[in-house]
Amino acid sequence: MSVGEIETTATVTAAEAMVTQLESYGVEYVFGTCGHTNIALLDAIGRSSIRFVIARHEQAAAHAADGYARATGRTGVVLLHVGPGMTNAVTGVMTAALDSVPLVAIAGDIPSYYHGRHPHQEVNLHADADQTAIYRPFVKRAWQVHRAADLARFTERAFWTAASGRPGAVLLSVPMDHFSRPVAADTGHAYPLAVAERPDLPADVAARIADLLLQARRPLVYIGGGLRRGPGLDALRSLVEHLDIPVVHSLMAKGTLPDDHPLLLGMPGFWGLEMTNRYTREADVVLACATRFAETDASSWDRRYTWQFPPGKLIQIDIDAAEIGRNFPVEIGAVADVGRAVHAVDQAVRARQSQPRQRAGLRDTITAARRSLFADSRGRGASDNFPLRPERILTDLRAILPADAVLVTDVGWNKNGVAQCYELPADGRFITPGGASTMGFGPAAAVGVQIADPDRTVVALIGDGGMGAQLPALPMAVEQGAPVIFVVMNNRSHGTISDLQAANFGRSYGCDFTGPDGAAYSPDFAALGRACGADGYSVTSAGGFSEALRAALAARRPAVIDVPMVNEPVPTPGHWNIKDIYQGVFE
C-alpha cells in the first residue's frame, strides 16, 4: 500500500468499530459505570442504538447484566473501569461465571505505553499491569488487547467463548488508548459472530441409555439448570411421562417442570424431603442432565443420605466434559447438548417401547407428599403474628402475584425457602445465585430482568442483608423506569448464619444488626426507597404486607416493601457437612 493510499483510507476509532460490532451481534444494553479508561467507548455507545444502563457500582452493574442474560438467554455485557472499577465487579462476574451465564466484561485499562510505570489506578505492586490475572480463576478466558487492530477479533472471540459450550463469563481488557486509535472503517463488520452448533448425542449412546432406563426397576431423572427452554424440555416431559420416571431437580432447575407435576419430587440433599432422598438412595439407574451434583444437593456427597453410586448406575450428560464423573463414577458419560441428548434418548426409548409404562401408586405417592409439603408451608404461613413468619410472606406472595411473575432472590429464606416450599406457577420464573450463593445478587439482578422483560412483574425477594449490600439497585431501577418490587424480608440479621451459629455455638455473635445501645437495628428501607424516587411501604401489621403488595402491583412503579420478619431457620431435613465441622467431626 502506498503512502497516498494510507492517507485516503477511511478510518474510524476502534471504539466506534467496536460499537458497530456489538450492534451487529444484537447487543441492546450495556450495563456499567464510567471511568477515564472507558469514556471513549461510552461516547461511541451514546451515538448508537445501544442503551447504556448506569449502575453506580460495578457489582450492581454485573448483577444487572447477569439478570438480563438469564431472562433473555442472550449474552450480557458489562462495562468497567480499570483497577478498582474492575475489582468492584469481581463478585458479580464470578456469580455469572459459576452459574454458567454468558457474560462479556469489557474493562478499560491503563495506556499501553505506560505499562509497568504504575500510572493512575494501574493494578500493580507485585506484578505490572496484570488486571486480567484477577479474573482468570473463574472466567472462561481473559484477553489483554495489545494492538487496536486486534480488538475486533478479540471481541468476536469473547462473545463466541461466552456463549458456546458451557456458557460463562469472559474478560476483555482494553488499554484506554486503543479505544481512540484509528482502524479501517469496515472493521466493525469484519468479524461476524458465528452461530454455535452444539453437539448431538450419538445414536448408539442414546440406544445404550434407553436400554438402561428400560431395564431399570427404580429409575430416576435428575435435572440441573441447563435444561430450561425449548424442544429439550418438551422431550424431557415426554420421556419421563412415557416411562413414568420420577424427577428431582437442583436449586437452579426449580421451575423447569411445574411444581405440581405428578412426577416431580423436588430438590434432593440438604433441603430435600426424606422421601426425595430415599428415592435418590434407592434408584438403580439415574439419568443426570446438565447438573454438577453440587454439595448441598448431594448431602456433601455422603452416600448415607442421598446418592449411592454404586450400586446405582449413573448416566451423566453435560456440555462440559469436566463435569462428567467429577463427583461420582459414571456408567455412561456423554458430552452433548442436553436438550438434543434428551430428545435422542426419548426417541430411542419409544423405538423400543411404544406403550407408556405405569408404576403402580408412584404418581399418587409423589402428589400426596408434595401437596402435604406446600399445604404445611401454607399452614405455617397462616399465622397473623407480627413480625411475620417467613412462610406468611411466601403465602401472601403466592396468593397475590400474577402467575407469570419472576422471583429474583438473594440468599437465606428468600432463596432456600422459595426453592423448597414455594409452589411456583407453571408460567412463573425463579432466578437465584446458585454456584456462588451471592448475597446482594437479587436487587440489581432483578433490575436487569425487568429491563429484559418490561411488561412482566418482577419481584426482588431479598433479606435486609442483601438489600443493604446492593443499595445502588434502587436508583438504577428508578432511572431506568423499571417497576421492580423490592420485598425486603427484614429480620435485622444475617438470619441464616445467625441461626446456624446459635444452633452450633449456643449464641449468635457478629451476625445480627444492633445499634450502639445493643438493640436490634435496621435502616428504614421504605424511606430509603422514597428518597431514591421509588414508592416505599412500611409494613406494620400482619395484613399490611398483602395491602402494600397489591398497591405496588397496581402502581407499576419501582417500590420497596419493608416487611418485619421473625428469624427462623428454613427446614433442612437433609445433611450438610458444615454442621459436622462445627461439632469437630471431620471427614
Wavefront OBJ file of the C-alpha trace (Angstrom):
o trace
v 0.000 0.000 0.000
v 1.406 3.391 -0.961
v 1.610 6.452 1.264
v -1.152 8.055 -0.758
v -3.421 5.074 -0.216
v -2.813 5.214 3.549
v -3.772 8.861 3.639
v -7.059 8.300 1.781
v -8.193 5.104 3.559
v -11.357 5.791 5.600
v -10.918 5.157 9.308
v -12.946 5.215 12.490
v -11.811 4.865 16.068
v -11.540 1.361 17.454
v -14.289 2.298 19.918
v -16.635 3.219 17.073
v -15.796 -0.002 15.250
v -16.426 -1.980 18.430
v -19.861 -0.431 18.898
v -20.782 -1.287 15.304
v -19.654 -4.827 16.021
v -21.724 -5.020 19.228
v -24.789 -3.797 17.326
v -24.257 -6.487 14.692
v -24.177 -9.075 17.494
v -27.592 -7.937 18.702
v -26.394 -6.155 21.848
v -29.167 -3.837 23.053
v -27.955 -2.951 26.541
v -24.576 -2.417 28.159
v -24.546 -2.192 31.963
v -21.734 -0.464 33.794
v -20.056 2.605 35.195
v -17.897 5.271 33.629
v -14.192 5.936 34.151
v -11.451 7.741 32.324
v -10.382 4.477 30.661
v -13.732 3.697 29.021
v -15.333 7.055 28.138
v -14.190 6.819 24.513
v -16.270 3.664 24.207
v -19.131 5.282 26.109
v -19.081 8.211 23.680
v -19.437 5.802 20.767
v -22.240 3.913 22.549
v -24.026 7.227 23.040
v -24.221 7.651 19.263
v -25.561 4.150 18.652
v -28.735 2.123 19.114
v -27.277 0.518 22.260
v -28.591 1.761 25.598
v -26.153 2.248 28.460
v -27.502 1.415 31.930
v -25.521 3.298 34.562
v -25.327 1.334 37.778
v -23.401 3.478 40.315
v -21.429 0.435 41.455
v -19.725 -2.195 39.346
v -21.048 -5.167 41.310
v -24.580 -3.891 40.700
v -23.756 -3.494 37.010
v -22.501 -7.074 36.741
v -25.529 -8.497 38.578
v -27.899 -6.481 36.371
v -26.160 -7.725 33.211
v -26.358 -11.240 34.642
v -30.094 -10.899 35.331
v -30.666 -9.570 31.812
v -28.783 -12.560 30.356
v -30.746 -15.076 32.428
v -34.051 -13.529 31.412
v -33.281 -13.323 27.686
v -30.895 -16.220 27.096
v -28.579 -13.767 25.321
v -25.086 -12.672 26.350
v -24.966 -9.869 28.903
v -22.406 -7.077 28.615
v -20.864 -5.109 31.475
v -18.505 -2.140 31.015
v -15.885 -1.471 33.693
v -13.091 0.931 34.539
v -9.508 -0.003 35.346
v -8.367 -1.167 38.800
v -10.973 -0.554 41.491
v -13.767 -0.436 38.926
v -12.862 -3.867 37.687
v -12.235 -5.305 41.152
v -15.598 -3.985 42.361
v -17.225 -6.160 39.706
v -15.406 -9.377 40.637
v -18.259 -10.767 42.750
v -20.875 -10.086 40.093
v -18.857 -11.535 37.231
v -17.926 -14.576 39.342
v -21.598 -15.152 40.183
v -22.459 -15.270 36.481
v -19.473 -17.488 35.759
v -20.334 -20.088 38.399
v -23.961 -20.221 37.231
v -22.956 -20.707 33.570
v -24.425 -17.378 32.448
v -22.933 -15.871 29.262
v -21.389 -12.502 30.169
v -18.769 -10.339 28.470
v -16.932 -7.970 30.818
v -15.164 -5.140 28.970
v -12.647 -3.353 31.183
v -10.669 -0.268 30.313
v -7.002 -0.422 31.269
v -4.038 1.931 31.633
v -2.477 3.388 28.444
v -0.475 0.698 26.672
v 2.657 2.875 26.522
v 2.722 3.319 30.332
v 2.797 -0.413 31.101
v 4.805 -1.036 34.267
v 5.358 2.627 35.138
v 2.488 2.437 37.640
v 0.255 5.185 36.245
v -3.007 6.176 37.898
v -5.014 3.136 39.071
v -2.793 0.514 37.477
v -3.106 -2.852 39.226
v 0.481 -3.301 40.352
v 2.748 -3.827 43.368
v 3.967 -7.399 42.789
v 3.111 -7.566 39.078
v 2.831 -4.825 36.482
v -0.472 -4.043 34.759
v -1.891 -7.543 35.166
v -5.530 -6.901 35.972
v -6.639 -9.883 33.887
v -4.995 -12.206 36.439
v -7.660 -11.217 38.974
v -10.383 -12.766 36.808
v -8.586 -15.816 35.438
v -9.686 -18.320 38.144
v -13.358 -18.071 37.128
v -13.702 -16.618 33.609
v -13.575 -18.933 30.616
v -10.922 -16.724 29.000
v -9.308 -13.340 29.615
v -7.905 -11.279 26.754
v -5.424 -8.417 27.103
v -5.507 -6.292 23.959
v -2.047 -5.182 22.797
v -2.970 -3.628 19.438
v -6.054 -1.712 18.363
v -6.096 -3.871 15.236
v -6.769 -6.926 17.435
v -9.765 -5.504 19.291
v -12.414 -6.617 16.788
v -11.000 -10.137 16.567
v -10.802 -10.472 20.339
v -14.348 -9.120 20.693
v -15.624 -11.855 18.390
v -13.674 -14.436 20.368
v -15.106 -13.087 23.628
v -18.731 -13.346 22.510
v -18.169 -16.770 20.949
v -16.470 -18.130 24.060
v -19.058 -16.722 26.476
v -21.991 -18.373 24.698
v -20.549 -21.574 23.233
v -20.139 -24.900 25.035
v -20.868 -24.412 28.708
v -21.765 -20.698 28.836
v -19.865 -18.442 31.188
v -18.153 -15.128 31.752
v -15.148 -13.752 29.853
v -12.972 -10.652 30.266
v -11.757 -8.290 27.564
v -9.186 -5.844 28.979
v -8.501 -2.884 26.671
v -5.829 -0.203 27.246
v -7.639 3.104 27.019
v -5.540 4.469 24.164
v -6.578 1.598 21.908
v -10.194 2.751 22.026
v -9.122 6.031 20.396
v -6.710 4.658 17.813
v -7.829 4.583 14.151
v -8.825 1.367 12.419
v -10.291 0.691 8.998
v -13.888 1.856 8.688
v -15.167 -1.629 7.863
v -13.558 -3.225 10.936
v -16.866 -3.405 12.809
v -18.218 -5.826 10.197
v -15.024 -7.815 9.645
v -15.713 -10.465 12.318
v -19.320 -11.692 12.156
v -20.413 -13.868 15.050
v -20.992 -17.492 14.088
v -23.949 -19.443 15.437
v -22.697 -22.259 17.636
v -23.754 -25.739 16.574
v -23.985 -27.780 19.730
v -23.047 -31.467 19.757
v -25.665 -34.200 19.359
v -25.769 -37.409 21.357
v -24.574 -40.247 19.106
v -27.331 -42.710 18.214
v -25.525 -45.697 19.713
v -25.086 -43.877 23.039
v -28.773 -42.882 23.050
v -29.613 -46.541 22.461
v -27.472 -47.691 25.414
v -29.081 -45.100 27.681
v -32.555 -46.132 26.526
v -31.790 -49.783 27.275
v -30.589 -48.953 30.794
v -33.705 -46.898 31.525
v -35.996 -49.625 30.207
v -34.261 -52.292 32.271
v -34.278 -50.225 35.485
v -36.593 -51.122 38.348
v -36.294 -47.739 40.080
v -35.085 -45.199 37.518
v -34.724 -41.527 38.404
v -34.028 -38.378 36.373
v -32.017 -35.547 37.943
v -32.103 -32.223 36.088
v -29.937 -29.150 36.508
v -30.183 -25.582 35.318
v -29.041 -26.299 31.768
v -32.414 -27.606 30.557
v -34.896 -24.773 30.814
v -36.254 -23.896 27.397
v -37.324 -25.261 24.046
v -37.627 -28.697 22.468
v -35.277 -30.301 25.000
v -37.679 -29.514 27.823
v -40.570 -30.928 25.801
v -38.517 -34.083 25.231
v -37.814 -34.387 28.962
v -41.512 -34.318 29.761
v -42.196 -36.802 27.008
v -39.507 -39.182 28.297
v -40.402 -39.157 31.994
v -44.143 -39.325 31.374
v -43.760 -42.196 28.889
v -41.662 -44.284 31.287
v -43.261 -42.937 34.486
v -39.895 -41.864 35.914
v -39.760 -39.566 38.962
v -37.717 -36.380 38.665
v -35.566 -34.440 41.123
v -34.071 -31.051 40.365
v -31.187 -28.891 41.506
v -31.702 -25.480 43.054
v -31.066 -23.816 39.677
v -33.625 -26.030 37.934
v -36.667 -25.097 40.010
v -39.460 -24.282 37.594
v -38.087 -26.403 34.752
v -41.018 -28.735 35.381
v -44.059 -27.201 37.102
v -44.125 -27.704 40.846
v -47.458 -29.526 40.516
v -46.153 -32.085 38.024
v -47.122 -35.549 39.344
v -43.617 -36.968 38.802
v -41.670 -34.092 40.376
v -40.103 -34.925 43.749
v -38.388 -31.550 44.242
v -34.838 -30.933 45.457
v -32.633 -33.660 46.887
v -29.949 -33.236 49.525
v -29.866 -30.747 52.368
v -33.245 -29.141 51.614
v -34.857 -32.284 50.231
v -37.668 -34.234 51.823
v -36.834 -37.606 53.347
v -38.982 -39.179 50.631
v -36.907 -37.449 47.956
v -33.618 -38.537 49.474
v -34.929 -42.073 49.820
v -35.664 -42.170 46.093
v -32.174 -40.918 45.276
v -30.576 -43.533 47.541
v -32.629 -46.399 46.162
v -32.539 -45.534 42.459
v -30.835 -48.231 40.408
v -30.377 -46.021 37.308
v -30.068 -42.218 37.441
v -30.096 -40.047 34.316
v -28.414 -36.763 35.313
v -28.859 -33.921 32.826
v -26.785 -30.720 32.950
v -26.069 -30.803 36.664
v -22.812 -30.813 38.597
v -24.028 -32.613 41.744
v -23.460 -29.589 43.974
v -22.628 -30.173 47.618
v -25.983 -29.194 49.104
v -27.927 -31.227 46.507
v -25.714 -34.234 47.260
v -25.645 -34.049 51.091
v -21.916 -33.271 50.959
v -21.511 -36.353 48.729
v -22.171 -38.587 51.736
v -23.720 -41.787 50.407
v -25.603 -42.370 53.664
v -28.019 -39.564 52.834
v -28.591 -39.014 49.114
v -26.778 -40.510 46.126
v -25.383 -44.043 46.136
v -23.139 -44.873 43.161
v -22.601 -47.855 43.171
v -24.822 -49.817 43.414
v -26.821 -47.277 41.437
v -25.733 -46.691 37.841
v -25.159 -43.071 36.829
v -25.753 -41.781 33.313
v -24.407 -38.227 33.135
v -24.988 -35.897 30.182
v -23.342 -32.467 30.174
v -21.975 -29.992 27.651
v -18.888 -29.620 29.871
v -16.638 -32.674 29.776
v -15.026 -31.627 33.066
v -18.288 -32.273 34.934
v -18.615 -35.880 33.792
v -17.645 -38.073 36.725
v -16.350 -35.174 38.806
v -18.142 -36.263 41.960
v -19.493 -39.752 41.229
v -18.397 -42.639 38.982
v -20.430 -42.932 35.780
v -21.792 -45.896 33.864
v -22.243 -43.722 30.762
v -20.778 -40.242 30.414
v -21.810 -38.200 27.385
v -20.667 -34.741 26.301
v -23.585 -33.308 24.365
v -26.164 -30.562 24.214
v -28.551 -31.737 26.892
v -31.707 -30.730 25.004
v -30.697 -32.648 21.905
v -29.491 -35.543 24.016
v -32.776 -35.933 25.896
v -34.653 -35.802 22.595
v -32.431 -38.587 21.218
v -32.960 -40.721 24.324
v -36.725 -40.181 24.169
v -36.793 -41.277 20.534
v -34.660 -44.342 21.305
v -36.951 -45.315 24.178
v -40.083 -45.031 22.046
v -38.498 -47.079 19.279
v -38.090 -49.885 21.812
v -41.294 -49.476 23.790
v -44.236 -47.689 22.232
v -46.669 -48.254 25.084
v -46.404 -45.953 28.122
v -45.255 -47.567 31.339
v -47.143 -47.136 34.592
v -45.646 -47.692 38.039
v -48.390 -48.520 40.487
v -49.018 -45.792 43.032
v -45.972 -43.695 42.054
v -47.748 -40.535 40.947
v -50.250 -40.673 43.811
v -47.419 -41.030 46.344
v -45.463 -38.105 44.918
v -48.533 -35.895 44.572
v -49.608 -36.559 48.158
v -46.137 -35.774 49.528
v -45.813 -32.577 47.510
v -49.304 -31.400 48.401
v -48.505 -32.009 52.038
v -45.263 -30.017 51.722
v -46.994 -26.989 50.209
v -50.066 -27.260 52.444
v -47.927 -27.489 55.579
v -45.984 -24.420 54.475
v -49.189 -22.500 53.813
v -50.463 -23.640 57.200
v -47.406 -22.255 58.933
v -47.872 -19.136 56.827
v -51.432 -18.591 58.038
v -50.291 -17.059 61.307
v -51.293 -13.440 61.949
v -48.412 -12.976 64.356
v -46.327 -9.883 63.740
v -43.481 -9.586 62.784
v -44.424 -12.076 60.098
v -43.153 -15.606 59.816
v -41.232 -16.049 56.557
v -43.765 -18.554 55.271
v -46.538 -15.989 55.731
v -44.632 -13.706 53.383
v -44.320 -16.508 50.815
v -48.008 -17.414 51.203
v -49.118 -13.846 50.515
v -46.781 -13.574 47.531
v -48.148 -16.788 46.039
v -51.731 -15.660 46.512
v -51.322 -12.159 45.061
v -48.627 -12.189 42.383
v -49.564 -12.792 38.734
v -48.973 -16.356 37.591
v -46.105 -15.295 35.307
v -44.249 -13.203 37.881
v -40.481 -13.561 38.180
v -38.989 -14.021 41.651
v -35.352 -12.937 41.806
v -33.903 -13.940 45.137
v -30.831 -13.383 47.195
v -29.670 -15.856 49.859
v -31.348 -17.133 53.006
v -35.081 -17.722 53.426
v -35.809 -15.882 50.204
v -33.736 -18.426 48.230
v -33.887 -21.666 50.201
v -37.457 -21.280 51.397
v -38.756 -20.426 47.938
v -36.836 -23.317 46.378
v -38.196 -25.764 48.923
v -41.778 -24.796 49.683
v -42.989 -22.060 47.292
v -45.318 -23.613 44.726
v -44.093 -21.800 41.621
v -46.835 -21.436 38.976
v -46.161 -23.058 35.614
v -45.674 -19.655 33.963
v -43.567 -18.239 36.804
v -39.806 -17.956 36.937
v -37.316 -18.349 39.780
v -33.870 -16.756 39.394
v -31.281 -17.187 42.126
v -27.494 -17.220 42.616
v -26.668 -20.903 42.883
v -22.965 -21.518 42.413
v -21.698 -18.584 44.454
v -24.789 -18.075 46.638
v -24.101 -14.343 46.466
v -25.685 -12.012 48.985
v -26.574 -8.838 47.101
v -27.386 -10.565 43.819
v -31.156 -10.115 43.994
v -31.685 -6.333 43.946
v -29.603 -5.477 40.871
v -30.264 -8.736 39.015
v -33.986 -8.012 39.287
v -33.442 -4.676 37.550
v -31.693 -6.471 34.684
v -34.559 -8.966 34.470
v -37.117 -6.147 34.405
v -35.236 -4.305 31.653
v -35.237 -7.528 29.646
v -38.977 -8.073 30.159
v -40.565 -4.685 30.908
v -44.187 -5.871 30.892
v -43.729 -8.698 33.385
v -43.996 -8.421 37.161
v -40.525 -8.765 38.682
v -40.043 -9.115 42.429
v -36.659 -8.867 44.128
v -37.263 -11.093 47.151
v -34.341 -10.289 49.421
v -33.243 -10.082 53.020
v -32.244 -6.888 54.762
v -28.619 -8.041 54.481
v -28.916 -8.425 50.720
v -30.695 -5.102 50.299
v -28.059 -3.382 52.392
v -25.338 -4.947 50.262
v -26.701 -3.542 46.980
v -28.382 -0.208 47.627
v -27.306 1.123 44.176
v -30.030 -1.082 42.665
v -32.694 1.347 43.921
v -31.634 4.457 41.983
v -30.807 2.241 38.997
v -34.391 0.944 38.946
v -35.777 4.484 39.226
v -33.524 5.863 36.480
v -34.442 3.036 34.134
v -38.157 3.219 34.877
v -38.005 -0.447 35.899
v -41.015 -1.226 38.142
v -39.230 -3.811 40.268
v -40.896 -4.555 43.597
v -38.174 -4.931 46.238
v -39.627 -7.079 49.038
v -37.232 -6.826 51.989
v -37.698 -9.740 54.390
v -36.331 -7.803 57.341
v -35.200 -9.768 60.386
v -32.430 -7.283 61.277
v -29.901 -10.024 60.858
v -27.910 -12.235 58.541
v -30.535 -14.676 59.644
v -29.418 -17.977 58.136
v -25.903 -17.636 59.528
v -27.186 -16.331 62.844
v -29.375 -19.424 63.204
v -26.508 -21.705 62.226
v -24.165 -20.111 64.730
v -26.707 -20.181 67.548
v -27.539 -23.832 66.884
v -23.906 -24.912 66.999
v -22.249 -22.470 69.407
v -25.102 -21.594 71.727
v -25.357 -17.937 70.758
v -25.203 -15.580 67.802
v -22.419 -13.029 67.649
v -21.408 -10.790 64.749
v -24.399 -11.847 62.654
v -27.181 -9.580 63.934
v -27.585 -5.858 63.312
v -27.608 -3.792 66.517
v -27.357 -0.131 67.388
v -24.965 1.442 69.903
v -27.388 0.575 72.696
v -27.355 -3.096 71.729
v -30.958 -3.048 70.490
v -31.880 -4.560 67.116
v -31.289 -2.066 64.321
v -32.430 -1.680 60.742
v -32.443 1.161 58.231
v -35.869 2.325 57.125
v -35.768 0.704 53.694
v -39.161 2.097 52.709
v -37.948 5.642 53.427
v -34.750 4.890 51.530
v -36.825 3.794 48.549
v -38.802 7.033 48.662
v -35.576 9.036 48.925
v -34.429 7.386 45.696
v -37.681 8.230 43.907
v -39.395 4.858 44.323
v -42.539 4.126 46.289
v -41.958 2.933 49.831
v -44.207 0.844 52.067
v -43.538 0.130 55.736
v -45.495 -2.923 56.885
v -46.781 -2.555 60.439
v -49.348 -5.373 60.729
v -49.933 -8.918 59.561
v -52.315 -7.784 56.837
v -50.170 -4.837 55.839
v -47.895 -6.791 53.535
v -50.668 -8.004 51.237
v -52.092 -4.478 51.102
v -48.715 -2.994 50.192
v -48.063 -5.674 47.583
v -51.392 -5.055 45.864
v -50.743 -1.309 45.858
v -47.278 -1.763 44.381
v -48.607 -4.077 41.658
v -51.275 -1.554 40.728
v -48.869 1.389 40.601
v -46.310 -0.289 38.270
v -43.501 1.792 39.696
v -40.264 0.858 41.463
v -41.280 0.083 45.038
v -39.706 -1.034 48.302
v -41.811 -3.024 50.766
v -40.090 -3.307 54.154
v -41.559 -6.365 55.912
v -40.548 -7.073 59.521
v -39.926 -10.814 59.827
v -39.038 -13.181 62.647
v -35.766 -15.026 62.351
v -36.382 -18.739 61.990
v -34.472 -21.400 60.061
v -35.508 -22.958 56.767
v -36.440 -26.619 57.336
v -33.407 -28.748 56.458
v -34.289 -32.442 56.598
v -31.095 -33.454 54.750
v -27.402 -33.375 55.598
v -24.617 -30.831 55.088
v -21.073 -31.470 56.283
v -20.529 -27.959 57.655
v -22.611 -28.912 60.675
v -20.250 -31.821 61.365
v -17.286 -29.484 61.136
v -18.728 -27.274 63.870
v -19.044 -30.365 66.037
v -15.419 -31.343 65.367
v -16.334 -34.290 63.122
v -14.091 -34.221 60.050
v -14.458 -36.481 57.020
l 1 2 3 4 5 6 7 8 9 10 11 12 13 14 15 16 17 18 19 20 21 22 23 24 25 26 27 28 29 30 31 32 33 34 35 36 37 38 39 40 41 42 43 44 45 46 47 48 49 50 51 52 53 54 55 56 57 58 59 60 61 62 63 64 65 66 67 68 69 70 71 72 73 74 75 76 77 78 79 80 81 82 83 84 85 86 87 88 89 90 91 92 93 94 95 96 97 98 99 100 101 102 103 104 105 106 107 108 109 110 111 112 113 114 115 116 117 118 119 120 121 122 123 124 125 126 127 128 129 130 131 132 133 134 135 136 137 138 139 140 141 142 143 144 145 146 147 148 149 150 151 152 153 154 155 156 157 158 159 160 161 162 163 164 165 166 167 168 169 170 171 172 173 174 175 176 177 178 179 180 181 182 183 184 185 186 187 188 189 190 191 192 193 194 195 196 197 198 199 200 201 202 203 204 205 206 207 208 209 210 211 212 213 214 215 216 217 218 219 220 221 222 223 224 225 226 227 228 229 230 231 232 233 234 235 236 237 238 239 240 241 242 243 244 245 246 247 248 249 250 251 252 253 254 255 256 257 258 259 260 261 262 263 264 265 266 267 268 269 270 271 272 273 274 275 276 277 278 279 280 281 282 283 284 285 286 287 288 289 290 291 292 293 294 295 296 297 298 299 300 301 302 303 304 305 306 307 308 309 310 311 312 313 314 315 316 317 318 319 320 321 322 323 324 325 326 327 328 329 330 331 332 333 334 335 336 337 338 339 340 341 342 343 344 345 346 347 348 349 350 351 352 353 354 355 356 357 358 359 360 361 362 363 364 365 366 367 368 369 370 371 372 373 374 375 376 377 378 379 380 381 382 383 384 385 386 387 388 389 390 391 392 393 394 395 396 397 398 399 400 401 402 403 404 405 406 407 408 409 410 411 412 413 414 415 416 417 418 419 420 421 422 423 424 425 426 427 428 429 430 431 432 433 434 435 436 437 438 439 440 441 442 443 444 445 446 447 448 449 450 451 452 453 454 455 456 457 458 459 460 461 462 463 464 465 466 467 468 469 470 471 472 473 474 475 476 477 478 479 480 481 482 483 484 485 486 487 488 489 490 491 492 493 494 495 496 497 498 499 500 501 502 503 504 505 506 507 508 509 510 511 512 513 514 515 516 517 518 519 520 521 522 523 524 525 526 527 528 529 530 531 532 533 534 535 536 537 538 539 540 541 542 543 544 545 546 547 548 549 550 551 552 553 554 555 556 557 558 559 560 561 562 563 564 565 566 567 568 569 570 571 572 573 574 575 576 577 578 579 580 581 582 583 584 585 586 587
